[in-house]
Every structure is written in structure tokens, then in C-alpha cells.
Amino acid sequence: MNIDKLETLSAEILVGIANEHLRLGCKDQQALFYDLDINSKLLEKKLAASGFEYDPDCNQYKPR
């Protein structure tokens, strides 16, 4: 799945998409980036700006 126009999606939509992929088949954050074919720095920056960070113990993005 390729998310076009990543910049235009809200952080809430992005975190929902990311967490769904992590829950259903991506074993970690790197697998998520590969599966979604997205720029990892751009996704991390957008989610961090909205208060979300990746929790490797739960394998999901959570509010800080």
C-alpha cells in the first residue's frame, strides 16, 4: 500500500493506518515503513508533532 500525499492526511488518520498495519502483519516499525512504502522521517515527524510516538513493546503508535 502506498499512501499518496502523506502530508495532506491528518495525524489521526495516519496513526490509525499505521497501527492497523502493525497489528495485522508488520512485526516492527521498519516492516511498516516498507509495507506502506512511505518516508519514515516524514511519518515520524508528522506523528510526533501531533503527540504520537512508537512504542516497540506494544508495536504501535501511542499518545505521549
Residue pairs with C-beta under 8 A, 6 or more apart in sequence:
1 21
1 35
1 36
1 37
2 36
2 37
2 38
3 9
3 14
3 17
3 36
3 37
3 38
6 14
6 38
6 39
6 42
6 43
6 46
7 42
7 46
9 17
11 46
11 47
11 49
11 50
11 52
12 50
14 43
14 46
14 47
15 47
15 50
15 52
15 61
17 36
18 32
18 36
18 43
18 47
18 60
18 61
19 60
19 61
21 32
21 35
21 36
22 29
22 32
22 59
22 60
22 61
23 59
23 60
25 31
25 35
26 32
26 35
26 59
27 59
28 56
28 59
29 40
29 54
29 56
30 40
33 39
33 40
33 43
36 43
44 54
47 53
47 61
51 63
51 64
52 61
52 62
52 63
52 64
53 61
53 62
53 64
54 60
54 61
55 61
55 62
